[in-house]
């Protein structure tokens, strides 16, 4: 039986999940759920069901196997994920690293109370990069971690800017400092501050009459997003943003540098180069939605992270196939 996927939110990430579901034969789309008028939403595939988010309340949409929640981490997911975990098996891409423990606790309480299964903070960071940090620490306990993002557009940081009063639209690029990246690759385990590793570049469209100085101040001092970085804020028109910043590339590097003896140093490096951040993140969420469905079928309840998921749970093939073709 196909896993029936519901998508809550139809922005860039929701469209990425829709594309990913279409490429997995063991899944089908139960519907896209939106806070907008469903009749105004144009989907990528003819015949896709668009439904009101109100249908999700009280568990009324009982044809959903896993609900993929595609809201922003700044204000949507802290409320939405624990709310919908009362009625559905859920997965999200919450990416505010500093608040993951409290988000996990809230979702875990809701899911356990309802006998449901939830997976939080799933994507490529947190997500795939998190797994590689864990592997690196396990294999090289005497060492140091380094994570670099970009150059690329951060959906979470862009969304955080768009939530500021007076901002009509925005894109934010995360840019690794090349000298810091090369220092991490050297195997010498340099100590690098947050500010030394990345810069952040913001392109912002203001609403008419908005205060430029106030918006700039709110961006550069935003906790957990911009306050620890060197930030450049550029103000442009919507036409310029659409023309010059429509693509959504991203990527990055995770490194673990360490020693197994006084004479043997090692560097583990994992990297991603993405043409479309939301499409790739949507593909990761979709694979892990398969794992959520399997955990739920096994009676596992509460919240989980990518650390708790065996790799085989991500694949549609069985163990015999994986051992013969991928081991």
C-alpha positions in Angstrom: 0.0 0.0 0.0 1.3 3.4 -0.9 2.3 5.9 1.8 -0.2 8.8 1.6 1.6 12.1 2.1 0.0 15.3 3.1 1.8 18.6 2.5 1.0 21.5 4.8 2.2 24.8 3.3 2.8 25.4 -0.4 5.8 27.6 -0.7 9.1 26.7 -2.1 9.6 23.7 0.3 6.1 22.4 -0.2 6.6 22.4 -4.0 9.9 20.6 -3.4 8.1 17.8 -1.5 5.4 17.6 -4.2 8.1 17.0 -6.8 9.8 14.4 -4.6 6.6 12.4 -3.9 6.1 12.2 -7.7 9.5 10.4 -8.0 8.7 7.7 -5.3 6.6 4.8 -6.5 5.7 3.7 -3.0 4.1 7.1 -2.2 1.1 9.1 -3.3 0.0 12.7 -2.5 -3.1 12.8 -0.3 -3.3 16.6 -0.8 -1.7 20.0 -0.3 -3.1 21.8 2.7 -3.0 25.6 2.6 -4.1 28.5 4.8 -4.9 30.3 1.5 -8.1 29.9 -0.5 -7.5 26.5 -2.1 -9.0 27.7 -5.4 -6.2 30.3 -5.8 -3.4 27.7 -5.5 -1.9 26.5 -8.8 0.1 23.2 -8.4 2.9 21.7 -10.5 0.9 18.6 -11.5 -2.6 18.5 -13.0 -5.2 16.9 -10.7 -3.3 17.5 -7.4 -5.8 17.9 -4.6 -5.6 21.3 -2.8 -7.4 21.4 0.5 -8.0 23.9 3.2 -5.7 23.6 6.3 -8.9 23.7 8.3 -9.5 20.1 7.2 -6.6 19.0 9.4 -8.1 20.2 12.6 -9.2 17.4 15.0 -7.8 14.7 12.8 -10.5 15.1 10.2 -8.1 14.4 7.3 -7.8 10.7 8.2 -6.5 9.7 4.8 -3.0 11.0 5.6 -0.2 8.6 6.5 2.4 11.3 7.1 2.0 15.0 7.2 5.0 17.0 6.0 4.9 20.4 7.6 6.6 23.0 5.3 6.3 26.2 7.4 9.2 28.4 8.5 11.2 27.8 11.6 11.0 31.4 12.9 7.3 31.3 13.8 5.4 28.5 12.0 6.9 25.2 13.1 7.2 25.9 16.8 3.4 26.1 16.8 2.4 23.9 13.9 4.4 20.7 14.5 3.3 20.0 18.1 -0.3 21.1 17.2 -0.7 18.7 14.3 1.2 15.9 16.1 -2.0 15.6 18.2 -3.7 13.9 15.2 -1.1 12.9 12.6 2.3 11.3 12.1 4.4 14.4 11.2 7.8 15.5 10.0 9.3 19.0 9.8 12.6 20.7 8.9 12.9 23.0 12.0 16.4 24.5 11.6 16.9 26.9 14.5 19.7 24.9 16.0 19.7 26.7 19.4 16.0 25.8 20.0 16.0 22.2 18.8 15.9 20.7 22.3 12.8 22.7 23.3 11.1 22.0 20.0 11.8 18.3 20.4 10.3 18.3 23.9 7.1 20.0 22.7 6.6 17.7 19.8 7.5 14.6 21.8 4.9 15.5 24.4 2.2 16.0 21.8 3.0 12.9 19.8 3.4 10.6 22.8 0.1 11.9 24.2 -1.7 11.0 21.0 0.2 7.8 20.2 1.7 9.3 17.0 5.1 9.3 15.4 7.1 12.5 14.7 10.4 13.4 13.2 11.8 16.9 13.6 14.7 19.0 12.2 15.1 16.9 9.0 16.8 18.3 5.9 20.4 18.7 5.1 21.4 20.9 8.1 20.1 20.0 10.5 19.8 16.5 9.0 22.5 15.1 6.7 25.1 17.4 8.1 24.1 16.4 11.6 24.7 12.7 10.8 28.1 13.4 9.4 29.1 15.4 12.5 28.0 12.5 14.6 30.0 10.0 12.5 33.0 12.2 12.6 33.0 12.4 16.4 32.5 8.7 16.7 35.4 7.8 14.4 37.8 10.6 15.4 37.0 11.3 19.1 40.3 13.3 19.4 39.5 16.1 17.0 37.4 19.2 16.0 34.3 19.9 14.0 33.8 22.5 11.3 30.6 23.3 9.4 30.5 25.7 6.5 27.3 26.7 4.5 27.1 28.2 1.1 27.5 30.1 -1.0 23.8 29.9 -1.2 20.3 31.1 -0.2 19.2 30.1 3.3 15.4 29.5 3.3 15.2 29.9 7.1 17.1 33.2 7.2 15.3 34.6 4.2 12.0 33.7 5.9 13.1 35.3 9.2 13.8 38.6 7.3 10.4 38.5 5.6 8.7 38.3 9.0 10.1 41.7 9.9 7.5 44.5 9.8 8.0 46.6 6.6 9.7 43.9 4.6 7.9 42.8 1.4 10.3 40.2 0.2 13.9 39.1 0.9 16.7 36.6 0.1 19.7 35.9 2.3 23.0 34.4 1.1 25.3 32.6 3.5 28.9 32.8 2.3 31.8 30.8 3.7 35.0 32.6 4.4 37.5 30.8 2.1 40.5 31.3 4.3 38.6 29.7 7.2 37.6 26.8 5.1 41.1 26.1 4.0 42.4 26.4 7.6 39.9 23.7 8.6 41.0 21.5 5.7 44.7 21.8 6.8 44.3 19.3 9.6 45.7 21.7 12.2 42.5 22.1 14.1 42.3 25.9 14.2 39.9 27.6 16.6 37.5 29.6 14.4 34.7 31.9 15.7 31.2 32.0 14.1 32.1 35.4 12.7 35.4 34.2 11.2 33.7 31.3 9.3 30.8 33.0 7.4 29.4 36.3 6.2 25.7 36.9 5.5 24.4 39.0 2.6 20.8 40.2 2.5 18.8 41.5 -0.4 15.6 43.2 0.9 12.5 44.7 -0.7 10.8 47.2 1.5 7.1 47.9 1.7 6.1 51.5 0.9 7.0 53.8 3.7 9.0 51.3 5.7 11.9 52.6 7.9 15.2 51.5 6.3 17.2 52.1 9.5 14.8 50.2 11.7 14.7 47.2 9.3 18.5 47.1 9.0 18.8 47.2 12.8 16.4 44.4 13.3 18.2 42.2 10.7 21.7 42.7 12.0 20.7 42.2 15.6 18.4 39.2 15.2 19.3 36.5 17.8 20.2 33.1 16.4 20.1 34.3 12.9 22.4 37.4 12.3 23.8 38.8 15.5 27.0 36.8 15.5 27.9 37.5 11.9 29.2 40.3 9.7 26.1 41.2 7.7 25.6 43.3 4.6 22.0 44.5 4.0 21.1 45.7 0.4 17.8 47.3 -0.5 16.4 46.7 -4.0 13.2 46.6 -5.9 10.9 43.6 -6.3 11.8 43.6 -10.0 15.5 43.4 -9.2 15.0 40.6 -6.7 12.9 38.6 -9.1 15.4 39.1 -11.9 18.7 38.6 -10.1 17.9 36.3 -7.1 15.2 33.9 -8.4 17.3 30.8 -8.2 17.8 29.0 -4.8 21.2 27.4 -4.8 22.9 26.3 -1.6 25.3 23.7 -0.2 28.2 23.4 2.2 30.8 21.3 3.9 31.1 19.3 7.1 34.6 18.5 8.3 36.0 16.5 11.2 39.8 16.9 11.7 41.4 14.6 14.2 44.2 12.3 15.3 44.3 8.6 15.9 47.9 8.8 17.2 50.6 11.4 17.5 51.8 10.6 14.0 48.5 10.1 12.2 46.1 13.0 11.4 42.9 12.6 9.4 40.3 14.9 7.8 36.8 13.7 7.0 34.9 16.0 4.6 31.3 15.7 3.4 30.0 18.3 0.9 26.8 19.3 -1.0 26.3 21.5 -4.0 22.7 22.1 -4.7 21.0 23.9 -7.6 17.8 24.1 -5.6 17.8 24.2 -1.8 14.0 23.6 -1.4 13.9 20.8 -3.9 16.7 18.9 -2.3 15.4 19.5 1.2 12.0 18.3 0.0 13.6 15.1 -1.3 15.3 14.5 2.1 12.0 15.1 4.0 10.2 12.7 1.6 12.7 9.9 2.2 12.4 10.4 6.0 8.6 10.5 5.7 9.0 6.9 4.6 10.9 6.2 7.8 8.2 7.9 9.9 5.5 5.7 8.2 7.5 2.5 9.0 8.2 3.6 12.6 4.5 4.3 13.0 3.6 0.8 11.6 5.9 -0.7 14.2 4.1 1.1 17.0 6.9 3.6 17.8 5.5 6.7 19.4 6.9 10.2 20.2 9.4 12.4 18.5 12.6 11.3 16.8 15.5 12.9 15.0 17.7 11.7 12.1 20.1 10.2 14.7 17.4 7.6 15.6 16.7 6.4 12.1 18.4 3.4 10.6 19.5 4.1 7.0 17.5 1.1 5.6 14.3 2.8 6.7 14.8 5.5 4.1 14.8 3.1 1.1 11.8 1.5 -0.6 13.8 -1.7 -1.3 14.1 -4.5 1.3 17.1 -5.7 3.2 18.0 -8.4 0.6 18.2 -5.8 -2.2 20.2 -3.4 -0.1 22.8 -6.0 1.0 23.2 -7.2 -2.6 23.4 -3.8 -4.3 24.6 -1.2 -1.8 26.7 -2.9 0.9 
